[in-house]
């Protein structure tokens, strides 16, 4: 049973445009969400997070939006750059695990073309 | 600053051989430690995590095991590798009392032939 879902395996965007990566979750106990970026043959790097007490968090070109009622979050990258091409993982955490573990989605591969 | 090391970076092993992957963290104490596997074309699967020396939680039953002999050392082992054990193995750490932002090592690419 997949509790964190990234339904788009891949996304192609032109440089300078907005990239929107989506993530859905089913476990209502999740209340902290994270996005990671991963290049091939490297470990994921933490990008940005959001707590359920907020509906938006910004960090430079990256913004995460959370819609609790829809159990949906999205990562916006504006403007997209070729160096953003990577696999993006959505992850969730909550009291159900004492915040000690993360549940990851399967990832979305973003390709930003020049 | 904190750093996390994994070795080896790549490993090719025959079926039935043993395995030992090592992970160490520097610059922090009492971290939570994690082992993940990413199989080809798949997401990140949590294998084991530890909140302290000698404390190991297993998330997926399989022929792998983990140990934490020291505070900042986490070891992934197998007595006999299977073909299905091939994948990219990642170690991660998180600070205590945090919302569990995990920080990952560079990974080990394991190929079982």
Interface residues (C-beta under 8 A of the other chain):
Chain A: X32 X34 X36 X41 X42 X43 X44 X45 X46 X49 X51 X89 X93 X99 X100 X101 X102 X103 X104 X105 X106 X107
Chain B: X32 X34 X42 X43 X44 X46 X49 X51 X59 X88 X90 X92 X94 X98 X99 X100 X101 X102 X103 X104 X105 X106 X107 X109
